Amino acid sequence: MKVLVDTSVWSLAFAGRKKSESEPVKRLARTVEDGEVVLLGVILQETLQAFRRELDFRRAAKALAVFPLLQLSRADYVEGARIHRLCAGRGIVASTTDCQIAAASVTNGCALLTTDLDFSRIAEVCRLKILRA
């Protein structure tokens, strides 16, 4: 199964040594070894824009370049809007970006590797499969 890796996990992976030895990063390493990692454009952007130094930015961009980038279709955006509406109807606050990530995971048959608890609430209204470390 393909695994969409969320910004929260990439941030840990690129952080200092102590955080890079965390369980989510270990799970990421196993997923990379299995060749299952995919990216989404918004996750790529969120991850890269956190780097302040140009050298770190270029290194991270190069490291992430090996992972396939999911191309979203109209159906993905419609599903994201549906998920957002379902969340709102249940009193769940969900950002447009998080709904887009959830929709991409669902429509592309991917599990989502994340440490962001917002996705647990989003998963209450859709078929989002979340991987935990």
N, C-alpha and C positions, 0 to 999 in steps of 0.2 A: 504494500500500500504506500502510495506517495504521501509525504509529510510536508505540509506547509509550516515553515518555522516562523514564528511571530517575532516581532521586534524585541519583545521582552527577553527572549532567549538569546538572540544575536547580541544584545547589549551586554548580557552577562559573559558571553563567549569572548567578546572583544575587550572586556574590562580587565582589571588587574588580576594577578595570578590567583589570589584567594577566591574571587568570584568565578574564575574560569574553571575551578575544580568543583563547582557545585553540581548537584544532581541533574538539574536541567541541561547543563553543558555536557555532562557525561552522556546523557540521553541523546543530545545533538550529535556527539561524536559517533555513537553507535549508528545513528540514522544516516550520517554521512558515509560511514563505512559500508552500509547496506545499499548505498546509491539511491536513496529514497527522497532526498531533499529537493523541494521546489521552492521558488520565490514568487512573490507578488510584487509588482512595481511599487506600490505604496509602502510595503515593508522594506524594500530595498532603499527607497528614499528616506524613510524614517531612520533606518539604521545608519546610513551614510551621513545624514545631516547632523548627527550628533558629534562628529569628529571635528575638533577645533583646528588641529594641525594638519596642514596639507599632506605631509608624508603619511600620517596615520590614515587620512581619508583615502589616499591612493592605494595604500596596502590593503585596506578593507575592501575597496572596490575591486581590486584584483582577486582577492580571496573569494568574494561573492560571485565573481564573473563565471565561475565554473558550474553554477547551479542554474537549471532551466527556469525561465521566467514564464509563469502562466499568463496567457493572453485572455483578458476578460471579454466576454461577449455581451450583447444586449441582455440576454437572459440572466447573466450574472448580476448586472445592475438592477434588473427588475426583482430578482431574488433578494438582493440587499435591501431594496425598498420594502419588500414584503416582510423581511425579518425585522426591520426597524419599526414598521407598523405594528407587528405582533408584540414586540417588546413594549412599545408605548402603550398598547392596549392592556398590558399586564402590569404597568407601572415600573417597567424596567428601563432605566436610562442607559441608552446605548448610542455611541457616536456613529456617525455616518461611516467613518473609516473602519471601525470594528465590525459594523454590519456588512461592509463590503468584503472584509477579510473572511468573515463567517460564510457569506454567500459563496465566495470563491472556493472555500474548502468543501462546502456541501455540493455545489454543482460539478466540481471536478473530482469528487470522490476521494478527497484528501483528509487525513487527520490533521489536526492543528496542534503543534507543540508550542505551548505557551505557559507563562507563569502569571499572566494577567487574569485575575479573578472575574473581570467583567465578562469574559467569554463563558464562564460557567453559568452566568445568568442568561446570556444569549442562548446557550444550548438548551435552556428550558423551553424555548419556543420553536426550535428547528432541529434538524438532524445533525447538528454539528458534533463531530467526534473529537474530543479533546484528549491529547496525550499528556500525561503527567510524568514527571521524572520518578 
